Amino acid sequence: MIGLIDSTVIWLFVGIGGILVLATAIAAILGIANRGKDNSTLKNLNQRIAAWWIMAVGLAATLLIGETAVIVLFLVLSFLALREFLTIAPTHRSDHKTLIWLVYIIPVINYWFLWEHWYGAFAVLIPVYAFLFLPIRNALAGDTSNFLQRAALIQWALMVCVYAISHIPAIMQLPVMMDMGREAAEGAPLGSGGAQGALLMLFLVVVVQLSDVFQYVWGKTLGKHPVAPSVSPNKTWEGLIGGVLTATAIGAALWWITPFTWWQAAMLAFVSCLMGFFGGLVMSSIKRDRGVKDFGATIAGHGGIMDRLDSLSFSAPVFFHLVRFFFTT
């Protein structure tokens, strides 16, 4: 085994690569058929496929290096997501010192606890200590104008962009808890989750991201009834049901890469995909409120980091704690 990659991880990435090769070929055929025409949909499709290639190769490379590289990758993604979130959010000059803690200090401590496998500290740092500290820091600045709105915005940014996203790499440590027990897993050696931890993380990422894709496909082909038309008219009941059920079936089919039975894998995939949908819906509400289409333009064809991780930011913490509660001793 190299890094967090064994033969099973390799075969999973071979499957992902095969899907991307097929998508690339289909896009090329469509490009030839529509040569000379101004087709913005096809251009967007090519951008999305290219972005998927970059994301798949990047994730594979960090898994090849090891757990530290994966944690650093998601620390960087959290930092970029925070910058996007704060760009569209109203803050005051008096928030400057609080924002330094928000962007540069607390995320590093959070991911350091994760790197150290110090689960107890990781679990409470942001929802308890940072939650109490940040408004205190804001109050000391003496600016009471829109204080509640500014404090709530800062808390939301930290919870979604850092705490929630950091649960994605935290999944790699679940096999340690399942083997050693919750308490004994504290301070386990780096990389002790091994390839099984990498597969658990990939299981969540694959089923949730495929759910997003199939929700789009089913919505475009059959969608007629919007779930929340004033928030996101393109999110339909047909797309939601079709996408979640399709991804759930894929999750059940991937049970062999997890410690679960096929029906347990299906249930976890179903809940994760459902939470992923609601994550996208909540983020769409935020963008609608701020009057923007995307959080940023970091990923061509996808928007910003949070536009790509919105579903995972809601599904990862739920998946992590469901597995920790029901499958660890």
C-alpha positions in Angstrom: 0.0 0.0 0.0 1.3 3.5 -0.9 -0.1 6.4 1.1 -3.8 5.6 1.6 -4.1 3.7 -1.7 -4.4 0.0 -2.0 -5.7 -2.2 -4.9 -9.4 -1.5 -4.0 -8.8 2.3 -4.1 -7.0 2.0 -7.4 -9.9 0.0 -8.9 -12.4 2.6 -7.6 -10.4 5.4 -9.3 -10.1 3.3 -12.5 -14.0 3.3 -12.5 -14.1 7.0 -11.9 -11.6 7.5 -14.7 -13.6 5.3 -17.0 -16.7 7.4 -16.4 -14.8 10.6 -17.0 -13.3 9.2 -20.2 -16.8 8.3 -21.4 -18.1 11.7 -20.5 -15.1 13.3 -22.4 -15.8 11.2 -25.5 -19.5 12.1 -25.4 -18.7 15.8 -25.1 -16.2 15.5 -28.0 -18.9 13.8 -30.2 -21.4 16.5 -29.3 -18.8 19.2 -30.1 -18.2 17.7 -33.6 -22.0 17.5 -34.2 -22.5 21.1 -33.2 -19.4 22.5 -34.8 -19.8 26.1 -35.8 -22.7 26.7 -33.5 -22.7 28.9 -30.4 -23.6 26.4 -27.7 -23.1 27.7 -24.2 -24.5 24.4 -22.7 -21.9 22.4 -24.4 -19.2 24.8 -23.3 -20.3 24.6 -19.7 -20.4 20.7 -20.0 -16.8 20.7 -21.2 -15.7 23.0 -18.4 -17.4 20.8 -15.8 -15.8 17.6 -17.2 -12.4 19.3 -17.2 -12.9 20.4 -13.6 -14.0 16.9 -12.6 -10.7 15.6 -14.1 -8.7 18.1 -12.0 -10.6 17.2 -8.8 -10.3 13.5 -9.3 -6.6 13.6 -10.1 -6.0 16.1 -7.2 -7.8 13.8 -4.7 -6.0 10.7 -5.9 -2.6 12.5 -5.6 -3.2 13.5 -2.0 -4.4 10.0 -1.1 -1.2 8.7 -2.7 0.9 11.0 -0.5 -1.0 10.2 2.7 -3.4 11.5 5.4 -1.4 14.7 6.0 -1.8 15.7 2.4 -5.5 15.1 2.4 -6.0 17.2 5.6 -3.9 20.0 4.1 -6.0 19.9 0.9 -9.2 20.4 2.9 -7.6 23.1 5.1 -6.8 25.0 1.8 -10.4 24.3 0.5 -11.8 25.6 3.8 -9.7 28.7 3.6 -10.8 29.4 0.0 -14.5 28.7 1.0 -14.2 31.2 3.8 -12.9 33.9 1.5 -15.8 33.3 -0.9 -18.3 33.4 1.9 -16.9 36.6 3.3 -16.7 38.2 -0.1 -20.5 38.2 -0.5 -21.2 38.8 3.2 -21.5 42.3 4.9 -18.8 42.9 7.5 -17.5 46.0 9.2 -14.0 47.4 9.5 -14.3 46.7 13.3 -14.6 43.0 12.5 -11.0 42.9 11.2 -9.4 41.3 14.3 -12.3 38.8 14.6 -11.8 37.8 10.9 -8.1 37.2 11.5 -9.1 34.6 14.1 -11.9 33.3 11.8 -9.8 32.8 8.7 -6.2 32.3 9.8 -6.1 30.8 13.3 -9.2 28.8 14.2 -9.2 26.7 11.0 -5.6 25.8 11.5 -6.2 24.7 15.1 -9.3 22.7 14.0 -7.4 20.8 11.3 -4.4 20.3 13.6 -6.7 18.6 16.1 -7.9 16.4 13.2 -4.3 15.7 12.2 -3.5 14.7 15.7 -6.6 12.4 15.9 -7.6 14.4 18.9 -11.3 13.8 18.3 -12.6 15.3 21.5 -10.9 18.6 20.9 -11.9 18.6 17.2 -15.5 18.0 18.1 -15.9 20.9 20.5 -13.4 23.6 19.4 -15.7 25.3 16.9 -19.2 24.6 18.1 -18.3 25.5 21.8 -15.1 27.5 22.2 -15.0 29.4 18.9 -18.8 29.9 19.2 -18.3 31.7 22.5 -15.0 33.4 21.7 -15.8 35.1 18.4 -18.7 37.3 19.5 -16.7 38.2 22.6 -13.9 39.4 20.3 -16.5 41.3 18.3 -18.0 42.9 21.4 -14.6 44.1 22.5 -14.3 46.1 19.3 -17.2 48.2 20.5 -19.2 48.3 17.3 -22.8 47.4 18.0 -24.2 48.3 14.6 -25.9 45.2 13.1 -24.0 43.2 15.8 -26.3 40.2 15.8 -26.2 39.9 12.0 -22.4 40.2 11.8 -21.9 37.7 14.7 -24.3 35.2 13.1 -22.7 35.6 9.7 -19.2 34.9 11.2 -20.5 31.8 13.1 -22.2 30.5 9.9 -19.1 30.9 7.8 -17.0 29.0 10.4 -19.5 26.2 10.9 -20.1 25.6 7.2 -16.8 26.4 5.6 -14.5 24.9 8.2 -16.3 22.6 10.8 -18.6 20.9 8.3 -16.1 20.5 5.5 -13.4 19.2 7.9 -15.7 16.2 8.5 -14.9 15.0 5.0 -11.2 14.1 5.9 -12.3 13.1 9.4 -14.1 10.2 7.8 -10.7 8.6 7.2 -10.4 8.1 10.9 -13.6 6.2 11.4 -12.1 2.7 10.8 -9.8 3.4 13.7 -12.8 4.1 16.0 -14.6 1.0 14.6 -11.5 -1.2 15.4 -10.2 0.3 18.6 -13.3 1.9 20.1 -14.1 5.6 20.4 -11.9 6.4 23.4 -9.0 4.3 22.4 -8.9 5.9 18.9 -7.9 9.3 20.5 -4.3 10.0 19.4 -4.0 6.9 17.1 -1.0 7.0 14.8 -1.2 9.2 11.7 -2.6 7.2 8.7 -3.9 4.4 10.9 -7.3 4.6 9.1 -5.4 3.3 6.1 -7.0 2.5 2.8 -10.2 1.6 4.5 -10.6 5.1 5.8 -9.8 6.5 2.3 -12.5 4.2 0.8 -15.1 5.4 3.4 -14.4 9.0 2.5 -14.5 8.2 -1.3 -17.8 6.3 -0.7 -19.4 9.5 0.6 -17.9 11.8 -2.0 -18.8 9.5 -4.9 -22.5 8.9 -3.9 -23.2 12.5 -2.9 -21.5 14.0 -6.0 -23.3 11.5 -8.3 -26.5 12.4 -6.6 -25.9 16.0 -7.6 -25.2 14.9 -11.2 -28.3 12.6 -11.4 -30.5 15.2 -9.8 -29.5 17.5 -12.7 -30.1 14.8 -15.3 -33.4 13.7 -14.0 -34.5 17.3 -13.4 -33.6 18.2 -17.0 -35.4 15.2 -18.5 -38.5 14.9 -16.3 -38.5 17.8 -13.9 -41.8 19.8 -13.8 -42.5 20.5 -10.1 -40.0 22.7 -8.3 -39.2 21.9 -4.7 -38.7 25.5 -3.7 -39.4 27.7 -6.8 -38.5 31.0 -5.0 -35.1 29.6 -3.9 -34.0 27.4 -6.9 -36.5 26.8 -9.7 -34.2 24.2 -11.3 -34.4 21.9 -8.2 -37.4 19.7 -8.9 -39.1 16.9 -7.1 -38.5 14.6 -10.1 -34.8 15.5 -10.0 -34.6 15.1 -6.2 -36.3 11.7 -6.1 -34.6 10.4 -9.3 -31.1 11.6 -8.3 -31.3 10.4 -4.6 -32.7 7.0 -5.5 -30.1 6.5 -8.3 -27.2 7.5 -6.1 -28.7 5.3 -3.3 -28.6 2.3 -5.6 -25.0 3.1 -6.5 -24.2 3.3 -2.8 -25.7 -0.1 -2.2 -23.7 -1.5 -5.2 -20.5 0.0 -3.6 -21.1 -1.8 -0.2 -18.0 -4.0 -0.9 -15.7 -1.0 -0.4 -17.1 -0.3 3.1 -17.5 -2.2 6.4 -21.3 -2.2 5.9 -23.8 -4.6 4.5 -25.5 -3.6 1.2 -28.6 -2.3 3.0 -26.6 -0.4 5.5 -24.6 1.2 2.7 -27.9 2.0 0.9 -29.4 3.7 4.0 -26.2 5.7 4.7 -26.1 6.7 1.0 -29.8 7.7 1.1 -29.5 9.9 4.2 -26.2 11.5 2.9 -27.7 12.3 -0.6 -30.8 13.7 1.0 -28.7 15.9 3.3 -26.6 16.9 0.3 -29.7 18.1 -1.5 -30.7 20.2 1.5 -27.2 21.6 1.7 -27.4 22.8 -1.9 -30.9 24.3 -1.2 -29.7 26.2 1.9 -26.7 27.5 0.0 -28.9 28.6 -2.9 -31.0 30.5 -0.4 -27.9 32.3 0.8 -26.9 33.2 -2.7 -30.4 34.3 -3.5 -30.4 36.5 -0.4 -27.0 38.1 -1.4 -28.0 38.5 -5.1 -25.3 36.3 -6.6 -25.4 33.3 -8.9 -22.3 31.6 -7.5 -20.0 31.9 -4.4 -17.0 32.4 -6.7 -15.4 31.5 -10.0 -12.6 29.2 -8.7 -13.8 26.1 -10.6 -14.7 26.7 -14.2 -18.2 25.4 -14.9 -19.0 24.9 -11.2 -18.6 28.3 -9.7 -16.7 28.6 -6.4 -15.5 26.1 -3.8 -18.7 26.3 -1.8 -20.7 25.7 -5.0 -19.0 22.4 -5.3 -18.9 21.4 -1.6 -22.3 22.7 -0.6 -23.9 19.2 -0.6 -20.9 17.6 1.1 -20.8 20.3 3.8 -24.2 19.0 5.0 -23.8 15.3 4.3 -20.3 14.7 5.7 -21.0 15.6 9.4 -24.2 13.5 9.4 -22.5 10.5 7.7 -19.6 10.8 10.1 -21.7 10.8 13.3 -24.1 8.2 12.1 -21.2 5.8 11.5 -19.5 6.8 14.7 -22.7 6.3 16.7 -24.0 3.1 15.2 -20.8 1.3 14.1 -18.2 2.1 16.8 -18.1 0.8 20.4 
